[in-house]
Amino acid sequence: MHSEHYDVVIIGAGLSGIGAAYRLQTECPGLSYAVLEARASMGGTWDLFSYPGLRSDSDMFTLSFPFEPWRGEKSIADGADILQYIKDTASKYGIDERIRNSTKVTHGSWSSDDATWTLDLDTADGPQQVTARFVYAAAGYYSYDAPHSPEFAGRESFTGQVVHPQFWPDDLDVKGKRVTVIGSGATAVTLVPALVDQGAAHVTMLQRTPTYILPLPAKDPLADLVRRLPDAQRAHTVNRWSNAIKTLGFYQFSRRMPRTATKVLTSGPRMAMKGSPAYDAKHFQPPYKPWDQRVCIIPDADLFQALRGGGASIVTDTIEEFVPEGIRTSSGEVVESDVIVTATGLSMQMAGGVTLDIDGEKVDYPDHYVYRGCMLEGVPNLAMAIGYTNASWTLRADLSARFFCAFVNQVTTRGFAFAFPKVSGRLSPQPVLDLTSGYVQRAMARFPKAGDRAPWRVRQNFLADSYEMRRAKPTDDMRFVRHGEPIRPGAGTVGAA
């Protein structure tokens, strides 16, 4: 079986992987590394999805890399522009030369005797292996192979076409057709106006529960003023911090004053659709507090425009069954459809679905605490990117990558074989993600835990994390092991209250 060795292997060539590669080659110069990407092309989420209207749900000044200014026209950017930005960045810094596409990491085995990870790979040329001293998992926590697809009674009786946004058919033509989009999250609110623009006869968003929706301009006029500064990197940094602070401020306001935040968020649809018969308050009043689930961003109020124009409508109800002509709801209404889009969410998994063992003992992710939001208790020489739920993914991913580089330098320059986080004292387990969304709750039993104190807590606060992580010592609550020492990493939770 073919095998190569690297100092570091990065799993995934999306935003997190390209960002980690840049940090590695600038902060750990001289180390060999490879980026292993399961898909045939880089880009991660932005290469996988191709449904109409695909766009960011965070502003691009915080979603983009801090070291490479976003020069796109829109702040809420289209998917194709984001993908090109990722590719251009990888090419500019030579990272694309380190990427091995169509190379899926399926399992990682750690040997304490060799201080080495052995990674099993599925490739176009058959099974292979690579070895590495360090591994950084940047594959996100969504399954690219299997989205969440609930069973609907009578589905086989429907005479039209059923599609999932994760596997959008290239040849799907909705012109003149009645389309029903099941769901109310970011994907659904993106699809509805896009399908109207594609000429659908009518688009119905069938939602079980409303979502908080926040309209924002696709182009940020204040950010554009800042971008006139002669120093593009400085302008980018100003916009990045400005938007990060505004996003965090809105989140803190929502959590501390949920009633007021609810009034603010629900007033948006009411004002945007004032006087329109398409407006009904029940479609825009979620039964939960703001940021119990992620708030959906719509650029230039495009969803409201589609509703006002009559090209789209919302039905708030549960599904009784599929019928030949469409969907029958629990109230007895039949939503006639030619195409049904099941925007029912994604399936979550850890480390891109990679399984691990340490010296032959299986690593069960739920048995471990998360250290500084990017490493696992008892797991040596490995880190991962876990993004924010209330802000851009890249904000935390970059903090994690930089801490990982500091950790790698600590191990290599001081002559250690490996190191792993180790709990000191007692911890009270907390969920690693704090959303009540169905896709999150379905997955939490398979995820590791957060603790109730530093460095084991996982906060949703970029400002606090930025301050802490930039000053964090990779030696706190960390066990370092030299070559030949008879110390084995712990593969189970310790210190739990």
Buried (B, 14 or more C-beta within 10 A) or exposed (E): EEEEBBBBBBBBBBBBBBBBBBBBBEBBEEBEBBBBBBBEBBBBBBBBBBBBBBBBBBBBBBBBBBBBBBEBEBBBBBBEBBBBBBBEBBEEBEBBEBBBBBBBBBBBBBBBEEBBBBBBBBBEEEEBBBBBBBBBBBBBBBBBEEBBEEEBEBBEEBEBBBBBBBEBEEEBEBEEBBBBBBBBBBBBBBBBBBBBBBEBEBBBBBBBBBBBBBBBEBBBEEBEEBBEEEEEEEBBBBBBBBBBEEBBEBBBBBBEEBEEBBEBBBEBBEEBBEEEEBBBEEBBBBEBBBBBBBBBBBBBBBBBBBBBEEBBBBBBBEBBBBBEBBBBBEEEBEBBBBBBBBBBBBBBBBBBBBBBBBEEBEBBBBBBBBBBBBBBBBBBBBBBBBBBBBBBBBBBBBBBBBBBBBBBBBBBEEEBBBBBBBBEEEBEBBEBBBBEBBBBEEBBEEBBBBBEEBBBBBBBBBBEBBEBBEEBEBEEBBBBBEEEEEBBBBBEBBBBE
